[in-house]
Structure formats: C-alpha cells, structure tokens
C-alpha cells in the first residue's frame, strides 16, 4: 500500500515524540478516553489533547466523541495501521516508560470492570427474567454462528451492540468486529467485556443504528440482535444495514416472535411485542435484501408462559458488474 511521502513524514514525526509513542502503545491494547489517558500518563489534559490532536492529524489515531467524553483508538486498516504494526515489531516494550504505563492500564481496566459490574448488577434481574422466558441462550448463539457460516469474515458490524456479546461471539471469526450503541452505559459495559475477553481488535462507538457512521459497502456481516422490538421504525435499521453491507454480504437479525406479554412493553420499554415475519419480509424487500425464512426457537415446554426467538438471514444481492462478469 503506497502513501505520499509528505503524509508518511508527518506520521513519523508525530509518532517520534516520546509521549505520543506511549499513547500509541496504550491504544494498541484498546480504545481509551482522554481522562483515562490523563491518569495513565500523568500529564495535564491540555497538554495531552495537544499530543492527541497531532496524532489524529497525522492519521495515526481516530477521535470518537461520546457525549461529554472523547475516546481515541488506532486505525483498524490502511497504511497507518501497517505503519504502526511495523513500528511495534521493532520496539522493546520491556524498557523505558512502557512497563509502568501498561501496569497502570491494567488498573484503569479494573476500574472500568468494577463500574460495569455495578451497572450490570442493577439491570441483571430484568435480563434474567427475559432470558428465562425463551430457549436457552447458548443454543441460540450456536444457531447464530451456524447461520452466519464459519468465515473468516473481514468485518462484522453489530448494530445495537448492548453488552458486546455478539462481538465476543464473532471475535475469533473476523478480522475486525465493531459495535454501535446509543447508550453510554452499555458501551462502558461492552468495553469492559471485550477487554476481559482479550479482544483488543474489537471496537465500539456511540451512534444511532438508523444513521450509522460506517462507510457504505464496508462490512461483510451485519448483526441486529434483540434491537428491532425497541424501535418505532425497524425498517430503517434494515435499510442502513443494506447500505453498510458489501454486495453478497449477510445480515443476521435475531428477535422475539410476536407475543402478547404486555408487561414487556410496560416494564422493559419494548415498543413492539415481538416481530411478525410478514413485517420483516416487507422491511427486507424495501431495503433490497433477499430474506430467508426464519429459524424458530420455541420456549421450553415446561414454561407456563414464554416467548419464541426468531433468527433471520438476508443477503445483499451482487452488484451489476459482478452479475455481468
């Protein structure tokens, strides 16, 4: 991959400053907020912001505003990733400031984990109540993997990622996995879970599943897991997924079948009491996707009341040039 000499010189100049190199080492382990970098490096926020601006301007980091916070991460692809990878191949991370920085990073991650566990402990009873109403989750996840196929995939995008479970599930099948969610608290929980799973290449960011920041035709798999029942216009998510998918790319949608448990609307904020197959067929058609019949998992028979789970798979058609070839 070739790059202009002027661009390369600017990148090398940015990476050659000691504090900026320490930042790159830390970000190689996963994305970090500015406040976390301030704690790790013991520098003032204005000074650190200056370094981050230089790295971002040089194309070596990406800036992700998230409410009142700003996160930074390394590029997932392109010449900048190749340059950083080559730099790290030549570096000894056992000398200088690097070992102490990485030890402090472990402490920051532990603090993240503690905050995530506190949040999840508050919502866990609701999650457990819903999980108890349907087919065992581990068997549903096995079916999701089977529907998607063995891969390997280049890029998997999870819209409405929540705890990041789908990213963890697909982490060993894809070069890059990236999740999107509106909730700051869910993103914090997802980051903690991904770090605990050792998925440094997994990435999450804040955003709306109906208007994502992802480039068109940039993913070969898009997942929408237990999201559509929260939305007034689920079809917009399928249209956005179709935009993101490459030709021949696959959409996996997992959601509840239609049910009559009104308390799920009142207590858990579900806008829809499940998803009707005819509605899904209409939304997929409007998005230009070829939809397969859903796989259905009925609740265990010993439950007095339960809810079925449906898994849909849809393909984006090949583009006209591929068909002509």
SEPA-306475 format. One record per residue (C-alpha): residue number from 1; residue in one letter; x, y, z. Coordinates in Angstrom, 1 decimal. Example, Ala and Ser with C-alpha at 12.3 -4.5 7.8 and 13.67 -1.06 7.14 Angstrom:
2
NUMAR   num   residu       xx       yy       zz
NUMAR     1        A     12.3     -4.5      7.8
NUMAR     2        S     13.7     -1.1      7.1
***
This chain:
325
NUMAR   num   residu       xx       yy       zz
NUMAR     1        X      0.0      0.0      0.0
NUMAR     2        X      1.6      3.3     -1.2
NUMAR     3        X      1.3      6.6      0.6
NUMAR     4        X      2.5     10.1     -0.3
NUMAR     5        X      6.0     10.9      1.1
NUMAR     6        X      4.6     14.1      2.8
NUMAR     7        X      1.9     12.1      4.6
NUMAR     8        X      4.5      9.5      5.8
NUMAR     9        X      6.9     12.1      7.0
NUMAR    10        X      4.1     13.8      9.1
NUMAR    11        X      3.1     10.4     10.6
NUMAR    12        X      6.7      9.5     11.5
NUMAR    13        X      7.2     13.0     13.0
NUMAR    14        X      4.1     12.6     15.1
NUMAR    15        X      5.0      9.0     16.3
NUMAR    16        X      8.6     10.0     17.1
NUMAR    17        X      7.7     12.2     20.1
NUMAR    18        X      8.1     10.2     23.4
NUMAR    19        X      4.6     10.9     24.9
NUMAR    20        X      2.9     10.2     21.6
NUMAR    21        X      4.7      6.9     21.3
NUMAR    22        X      3.5      6.0     24.8
NUMAR    23        X     -0.1      6.9     23.7
NUMAR    24        X      0.2      4.6     20.7
NUMAR    25        X      1.4      1.7     22.9
NUMAR    26        X     -1.6      2.2     25.3
NUMAR    27        X     -4.1      2.4     22.4
NUMAR    28        X     -2.7     -0.8     20.9
NUMAR    29        X     -4.4     -2.5     23.9
NUMAR    30        X     -7.8     -0.9     23.1
NUMAR    31        X     -9.5      2.5     22.9
NUMAR    32        X     -9.2      4.9     25.8
NUMAR    33        X    -11.0      8.1     26.9
NUMAR    34        X     -9.0     11.3     27.2
NUMAR    35        X     -9.5     11.3     31.0
NUMAR    36        X     -8.1      7.7     31.2
NUMAR    37        X     -5.0      8.8     29.2
NUMAR    38        X     -4.5     11.7     31.6
NUMAR    39        X     -4.5      9.3     34.5
NUMAR    40        X     -2.2      6.8     32.8
NUMAR    41        X      0.4      9.3     31.6
NUMAR    42        X      0.2     11.8     34.5
NUMAR    43        X      0.0     14.8     32.2
NUMAR    44        X     -2.4     17.7     32.1
NUMAR    45        X     -5.4     17.4     29.8
NUMAR    46        X     -4.5     20.4     27.6
NUMAR    47        X     -1.0     19.0     27.0
NUMAR    48        X     -2.3     15.6     26.3
NUMAR    49        X     -5.0     17.0     24.0
NUMAR    50        X     -2.2     18.7     22.0
NUMAR    51        X     -0.5     15.3     21.5
NUMAR    52        X     -3.7     13.6     20.6
NUMAR    53        X     -4.5     16.3     18.1
NUMAR    54        X     -1.1     15.8     16.4
NUMAR    55        X     -1.6     12.0     16.2
NUMAR    56        X     -5.1     12.4     14.8
NUMAR    57        X     -4.0     15.0     12.3
NUMAR    58        X     -1.2     12.6     11.1
NUMAR    59        X     -3.8      9.8     10.7
NUMAR    60        X     -2.4      7.6     13.5
NUMAR    61        X     -5.4      7.8     15.8
NUMAR    62        X     -9.1      8.2     15.4
NUMAR    63        X    -11.2     10.6     17.6
NUMAR    64        X    -14.6      9.3     18.8
NUMAR    65        X    -16.8     11.9     20.7
NUMAR    66        X    -19.3     10.1     23.0
NUMAR    67        X    -21.4     12.6     24.9
NUMAR    68        X    -19.2     14.5     27.3
NUMAR    69        X    -16.3     12.1     26.8
NUMAR    70        X    -13.9     11.6     23.8
NUMAR    71        X    -12.3      8.3     23.1
NUMAR    72        X     -9.3      7.6     20.9
NUMAR    73        X     -8.3      4.4     19.1
NUMAR    74        X     -5.8      3.2     16.5
NUMAR    75        X     -6.9      2.8     12.8
NUMAR    76        X     -8.2     -0.7     12.1
NUMAR    77        X     -6.9     -0.8      8.5
NUMAR    78        X     -5.0      1.1      5.9
NUMAR    79        X     -1.4      2.5      5.6
NUMAR    80        X     -1.5      3.9      9.2
NUMAR    81        X     -2.2      0.5     10.7
NUMAR    82        X      0.6     -1.1      8.7
NUMAR    83        X      3.0      1.7      9.8
NUMAR    84        X      2.1      1.3     13.4
NUMAR    85        X      2.3     -2.5     13.2
NUMAR    86        X      5.8     -2.2     11.7
NUMAR    87        X      6.9      0.2     14.4
NUMAR    88        X      5.8     -2.2     17.1
NUMAR    89        X      7.6     -5.1     15.5
NUMAR    90        X     10.9     -3.2     16.2
NUMAR    91        X     10.1     -1.9     19.7
NUMAR    92        X     11.1     -3.4     23.0
NUMAR    93        X      8.1     -2.8     25.3
NUMAR    94        X     10.0     -4.0     28.4
NUMAR    95        X     12.1     -0.9     28.6
NUMAR    96        X     11.5      2.8     29.4
NUMAR    97        X      8.1      4.0     30.5
NUMAR    98        X      6.2      1.3     28.7
NUMAR    99        X      6.0     -1.4     31.5
NUMAR   100        X      4.8      1.1     34.1
NUMAR   101        X      2.2      2.5     31.6
NUMAR   102        X      0.8     -0.9     30.9
NUMAR   103        X      0.6     -1.8     34.6
NUMAR   104        X     -1.4      1.4     35.2
NUMAR   105        X     -3.6      0.4     32.2
NUMAR   106        X     -4.4     -2.8     34.0
NUMAR   107        X     -5.6     -0.7     37.0
NUMAR   108        X     -7.7      1.5     34.7
NUMAR   109        X     -9.3     -1.5     33.2
NUMAR   110        X    -10.1     -3.0     36.6
NUMAR   111        X    -11.8      0.3     37.5
NUMAR   112        X    -13.9      0.1     34.3
NUMAR   113        X    -14.8     -3.5     35.1
NUMAR   114        X    -15.9     -2.6     38.6
NUMAR   115        X    -18.1      0.2     37.2
NUMAR   116        X    -19.5     -2.1     34.6
NUMAR   117        X    -20.3     -4.8     37.1
NUMAR   118        X    -22.1     -2.2     39.3
NUMAR   119        X    -24.3     -1.1     36.4
NUMAR   120        X    -25.0     -4.7     35.2
NUMAR   121        X    -26.0     -5.8     38.7
NUMAR   122        X    -28.7     -3.2     38.6
NUMAR   123        X    -30.2     -4.4     35.3
NUMAR   124        X    -29.4     -8.1     35.6
NUMAR   125        X    -32.7     -9.0     37.2
NUMAR   126        X    -34.6     -7.7     34.2
NUMAR   127        X    -32.3     -9.5     31.8
NUMAR   128        X    -32.6    -12.8     33.7
NUMAR   129        X    -36.4    -12.5     33.7
NUMAR   130        X    -36.5    -12.2     30.0
NUMAR   131        X    -33.9    -14.9     29.4
NUMAR   132        X    -35.9    -17.3     31.5
NUMAR   133        X    -38.8    -16.9     29.0
NUMAR   134        X    -37.1    -18.3     25.9
NUMAR   135        X    -35.0    -21.1     24.5
NUMAR   136        X    -31.5    -21.5     26.1
NUMAR   137        X    -29.3    -18.6     25.0
NUMAR   138        X    -26.2    -20.7     24.4
NUMAR   139        X    -28.1    -22.8     21.9
NUMAR   140        X    -29.5    -19.7     20.2
NUMAR   141        X    -25.9    -18.3     19.9
NUMAR   142        X    -24.8    -21.6     18.3
NUMAR   143        X    -27.6    -21.2     15.7
NUMAR   144        X    -26.5    -17.6     15.0
NUMAR   145        X    -22.9    -18.8     14.3
NUMAR   146        X    -24.2    -21.6     12.1
NUMAR   147        X    -26.5    -19.2     10.2
NUMAR   148        X    -23.6    -16.8      9.6
NUMAR   149        X    -21.2    -19.5      8.5
NUMAR   150        X    -17.6    -20.3      9.5
NUMAR   151        X    -16.0    -17.2      8.0
NUMAR   152        X    -13.4    -16.0      8.2
NUMAR   153        X    -15.0    -12.6      7.9
NUMAR   154        X    -13.2     -9.3      7.2
NUMAR   155        X    -15.5     -7.0      9.1
NUMAR   156        X    -18.5     -7.7     11.3
NUMAR   157        X    -20.7     -4.8     12.5
NUMAR   158        X    -23.2     -5.2     15.3
NUMAR   159        X    -25.9     -2.6     15.4
NUMAR   160        X    -27.3     -2.0     18.9
NUMAR   161        X    -24.4     -4.0     20.5
NUMAR   162        X    -25.5     -3.7     24.1
NUMAR   163        X    -23.1     -5.7     26.3
NUMAR   164        X    -20.9     -6.5     23.2
NUMAR   165        X    -21.9    -10.2     23.4
NUMAR   166        X    -22.2    -10.6     19.6
NUMAR   167        X    -18.7     -9.0     19.1
NUMAR   168        X    -17.3    -11.6     21.6
NUMAR   169        X    -19.2    -14.4     19.8
NUMAR   170        X    -17.7    -13.4     16.4
NUMAR   171        X    -14.3    -12.3     17.7
NUMAR   172        X    -12.4    -15.3     16.5
NUMAR   173        X    -14.1    -15.4     13.1
NUMAR   174        X    -13.5    -11.9     11.9
NUMAR   175        X    -10.5     -9.7     11.3
NUMAR   176        X    -12.5     -6.7     12.7
NUMAR   177        X    -15.6     -6.6     14.8
NUMAR   178        X    -17.3     -3.3     15.6
NUMAR   179        X    -20.4     -2.4     17.7
NUMAR   180        X    -22.7      0.6     17.8
NUMAR   181        X    -25.0      1.6     20.6
NUMAR   182        X    -26.7      4.8     21.8
NUMAR   183        X    -26.2      4.1     25.5
NUMAR   184        X    -23.1      5.3     27.2
NUMAR   185        X    -23.5      2.8     30.0
NUMAR   186        X    -23.9     -0.1     27.6
NUMAR   187        X    -20.8      1.0     25.8
NUMAR   188        X    -18.9      1.1     29.0
NUMAR   189        X    -20.1     -2.4     29.8
NUMAR   190        X    -19.2     -3.6     26.3
NUMAR   191        X    -15.7     -2.2     26.5
NUMAR   192        X    -15.2     -4.0     29.8
NUMAR   193        X    -16.5     -7.3     28.5
NUMAR   194        X    -14.3     -7.0     25.4
NUMAR   195        X    -11.2     -6.2     27.4
NUMAR   196        X    -11.9     -9.2     29.7
NUMAR   197        X    -12.3    -11.4     26.6
NUMAR   198        X     -8.9    -10.2     25.3
NUMAR   199        X    -10.4     -8.8     22.1
NUMAR   200        X     -8.2     -5.8     21.6
NUMAR   201        X     -9.2     -5.5     17.9
NUMAR   202        X    -12.9     -5.3     18.8
NUMAR   203        X    -14.2     -1.7     18.7
NUMAR   204        X    -17.4      0.0     19.9
NUMAR   205        X    -18.7      3.5     19.4
NUMAR   206        X    -21.8      5.6     20.1
NUMAR   207        X    -24.3      6.0     17.4
NUMAR   208        X    -27.8      5.5     16.0
NUMAR   209        X    -28.5      2.2     14.3
NUMAR   210        X    -30.7      4.0     11.7
NUMAR   211        X    -27.9      6.5     10.7
NUMAR   212        X    -24.5      5.0     11.4
NUMAR   213        X    -21.1      6.5     10.8
NUMAR   214        X    -19.9      3.4      8.8
NUMAR   215        X    -19.0      3.7      5.2
NUMAR   216        X    -21.2      2.1      2.5
NUMAR   217        X    -20.3     -1.4      1.5
NUMAR   218        X    -17.8     -1.7      4.3
NUMAR   219        X    -18.9     -4.9      6.1
NUMAR   220        X    -19.5     -8.5      5.0
NUMAR   221        X    -21.7     -9.3      8.0
NUMAR   222        X    -24.1     -7.0      9.9
NUMAR   223        X    -25.9     -8.3     13.1
NUMAR   224        X    -29.0     -6.8     14.6
NUMAR   225        X    -29.6     -8.8     17.8
NUMAR   226        X    -32.6     -8.1     20.0
NUMAR   227        X    -32.9     -4.5     18.8
NUMAR   228        X    -35.9     -4.2     16.5
NUMAR   229        X    -38.6     -4.6     19.2
NUMAR   230        X    -37.4     -1.4     20.8
NUMAR   231        X    -37.9      0.7     17.6
NUMAR   232        X    -40.9      2.5     16.1
NUMAR   233        X    -39.4      2.1     12.6
NUMAR   234        X    -37.4     -1.1     12.4
NUMAR   235        X    -37.3     -0.9      8.6
NUMAR   236        X    -34.8      2.0      8.8
NUMAR   237        X    -32.3     -0.3     10.5
NUMAR   238        X    -32.6     -2.8      7.7
NUMAR   239        X    -32.1     -0.1      5.1
NUMAR   240        X    -29.0      1.1      7.0
NUMAR   241        X    -27.7     -2.4      7.2
NUMAR   242        X    -28.1     -2.9      3.5
NUMAR   243        X    -26.1      0.3      2.9
NUMAR   244        X    -23.3     -0.9      5.1
NUMAR   245        X    -23.2     -4.4      3.6
NUMAR   246        X    -20.9     -5.3      0.7
NUMAR   247        X    -22.6     -7.0     -2.3
NUMAR   248        X    -23.3    -10.6     -1.3
NUMAR   249        X    -22.9     -9.5      2.3
NUMAR   250        X    -25.1    -11.1      5.0
NUMAR   251        X    -27.5     -9.6      7.6
NUMAR   252        X    -28.4    -11.6     10.7
NUMAR   253        X    -31.4    -10.5     12.7
NUMAR   254        X    -32.4    -12.0     16.0
NUMAR   255        X    -35.5    -11.0     17.8
NUMAR   256        X    -38.6    -12.2     19.6
NUMAR   257        X    -41.5    -13.7     17.7
NUMAR   258        X    -44.9    -11.9     18.1
NUMAR   259        X    -46.3    -12.4     21.6
NUMAR   260        X    -48.8    -11.0     24.0
NUMAR   261        X    -46.7    -10.3     27.1
NUMAR   262        X    -47.8     -6.7     27.6
NUMAR   263        X    -45.6     -6.3     30.7
NUMAR   264        X    -42.5     -6.3     28.4
NUMAR   265        X    -43.7     -3.1     26.9
NUMAR   266        X    -44.6     -1.5     30.2
NUMAR   267        X    -41.6     -2.7     32.3
NUMAR   268        X    -38.7     -3.1     29.7
NUMAR   269        X    -39.6     -0.4     27.2
NUMAR   270        X    -40.3     -2.7     24.3
NUMAR   271        X    -42.1     -0.7     21.6
NUMAR   272        X    -43.2     -3.9     19.8
NUMAR   273        X    -44.4     -7.2     21.3
NUMAR   274        X    -42.1     -9.2     19.0
NUMAR   275        X    -41.6     -9.1     15.2
NUMAR   276        X    -44.0    -10.5     12.7
NUMAR   277        X    -42.5    -12.4      9.8
NUMAR   278        X    -44.6    -10.5      7.3
NUMAR   279        X    -43.3     -7.2      8.6
NUMAR   280        X    -39.8     -8.5      8.4
NUMAR   281        X    -40.4     -9.6      4.8
NUMAR   282        X    -41.6     -6.1      3.9
NUMAR   283        X    -38.7     -4.3      5.6
NUMAR   284        X    -36.2     -6.6      3.9
NUMAR   285        X    -37.8     -6.1      0.5
NUMAR   286        X    -37.8     -2.3      0.9
NUMAR   287        X    -34.1     -2.5      1.8
NUMAR   288        X    -33.3     -4.5     -1.3
NUMAR   289        X    -32.3     -7.6      0.7
NUMAR   290        X    -33.1    -11.3     -0.1
NUMAR   291        X    -34.6    -12.7      3.1
NUMAR   292        X    -34.6    -16.4      4.0
NUMAR   293        X    -37.3    -18.0      6.1
NUMAR   294        X    -36.6    -17.6      9.8
NUMAR   295        X    -35.3    -20.3     12.1
NUMAR   296        X    -37.7    -20.5     15.1
NUMAR   297        X    -36.8    -21.5     18.7
NUMAR   298        X    -39.9    -22.1     20.7
NUMAR   299        X    -39.7    -21.6     24.5
NUMAR   300        X    -39.2    -24.7     26.7
NUMAR   301        X    -42.4    -26.7     27.1
NUMAR   302        X    -42.3    -26.6     30.9
NUMAR   303        X    -42.8    -22.8     31.0
NUMAR   304        X    -46.3    -21.6     31.7
NUMAR   305        X    -45.6    -18.6     29.6
NUMAR   306        X    -42.7    -17.9     27.2
NUMAR   307        X    -41.6    -16.3     24.0
NUMAR   308        X    -40.2    -17.7     20.8
NUMAR   309        X    -37.0    -16.4     19.3
NUMAR   310        X    -36.5    -16.0     15.5
NUMAR   311        X    -33.3    -15.8     13.5
NUMAR   312        X    -33.4    -14.3     10.1
NUMAR   313        X    -30.7    -14.3      7.5
NUMAR   314        X    -30.7    -11.9      4.5
NUMAR   315        X    -28.3    -11.3      1.6
NUMAR   316        X    -27.5     -8.2     -0.3
NUMAR   317        X    -27.6     -9.0     -4.0
NUMAR   318        X    -24.4     -9.0     -6.1
NUMAR   319        X    -23.9     -5.7     -7.9
NUMAR   320        X    -24.5     -5.5    -11.7
NUMAR   321        X    -20.8     -5.7    -12.6
NUMAR   322        X    -20.4     -9.0    -10.7
NUMAR   323        X    -23.5    -10.4    -12.4
NUMAR   324        X    -22.2     -9.3    -15.8
NUMAR   325        X    -18.8    -11.0    -15.1
***
